[in-house]
Amino acid sequence: ANASVAFPLGTCVTFINDDSSAVSIAITTDTLTMAGTALTGTRSLAQNGIATAVKITSTKWLISGVGLS
């Protein structure tokens, strides 16, 4: 959440799942939108998946990647 850590606009955070099961990429008070869709909220990253979230406004992130749902 921006209230916890105010990353500058344009910040990129990459997630890599090297686990044997899917992991959740959770969002609390900010908005996380899956690129190319209108889907918002917590995303799931499959085994061996990689995803990058980019901060596009003070409280909005856009995420895309392989194995992301």
C-alpha positions as CSV (number, residue, x, y, z in Angstrom):
1,A,0.0,0.0,0.0
2,N,1.2,3.5,-0.8
3,A,0.5,4.5,2.8
4,S,3.1,1.9,4.0
5,V,5.8,2.4,1.3
6,A,5.4,5.3,-1.1
7,F,7.4,3.9,-4.0
8,P,8.0,6.5,-6.8
9,L,5.9,6.3,-10.0
10,G,7.5,4.0,-12.5
11,T,8.8,1.6,-9.8
12,C,8.9,-2.0,-11.1
13,V,8.7,-5.0,-8.8
14,T,9.4,-8.5,-10.3
15,F,8.0,-11.7,-8.8
16,I,9.5,-15.1,-9.5
17,N,7.8,-18.3,-8.3
18,D,10.4,-21.0,-7.9
19,D,8.1,-23.0,-5.6
20,S,6.2,-26.2,-6.5
21,S,2.8,-24.6,-6.1
22,A,1.2,-21.3,-7.1
23,V,1.7,-18.2,-4.9
24,S,-0.6,-15.2,-4.4
25,I,0.4,-11.7,-5.1
26,A,-1.9,-9.8,-2.8
27,I,-2.9,-6.1,-2.8
28,T,-4.5,-4.3,0.1
29,T,-5.6,-0.7,-0.2
30,D,-4.0,0.1,-3.6
31,T,-5.3,-1.3,-6.9
32,L,-3.6,-4.1,-8.8
33,T,-4.8,-4.4,-12.4
34,M,-3.8,-7.3,-14.7
35,A,-2.5,-5.9,-18.0
36,G,-4.8,-6.3,-21.0
37,T,-7.9,-6.9,-18.8
38,A,-10.1,-5.0,-16.3
39,L,-9.4,-7.6,-13.6
40,T,-8.2,-6.2,-10.3
41,G,-7.2,-7.6,-6.9
42,T,-5.0,-10.5,-5.8
43,R,-3.3,-12.4,-8.6
44,S,-2.0,-16.0,-8.7
45,L,1.5,-16.8,-10.0
46,A,2.0,-20.4,-11.2
47,Q,5.1,-22.6,-10.6
48,N,8.1,-21.2,-12.5
49,G,6.1,-18.1,-13.3
50,I,7.4,-14.6,-13.5
51,A,5.5,-11.3,-13.3
52,T,6.3,-7.6,-13.1
53,A,4.2,-4.9,-11.4
54,V,4.7,-1.3,-12.4
55,K,3.4,1.6,-10.3
56,I,1.4,3.9,-12.6
57,T,-0.3,6.3,-10.2
58,S,0.1,6.8,-6.4
59,T,-2.2,3.9,-5.7
60,K,-2.4,1.9,-8.9
61,W,-0.2,-0.9,-10.1
62,L,-0.3,-2.7,-13.5
63,I,0.9,-6.3,-13.5
64,S,1.8,-8.7,-16.4
65,G,3.7,-11.9,-16.8
66,V,4.0,-15.6,-17.6
67,G,1.9,-18.0,-15.4
68,L,-0.1,-15.1,-14.0
69,S,-3.9,-15.4,-13.5
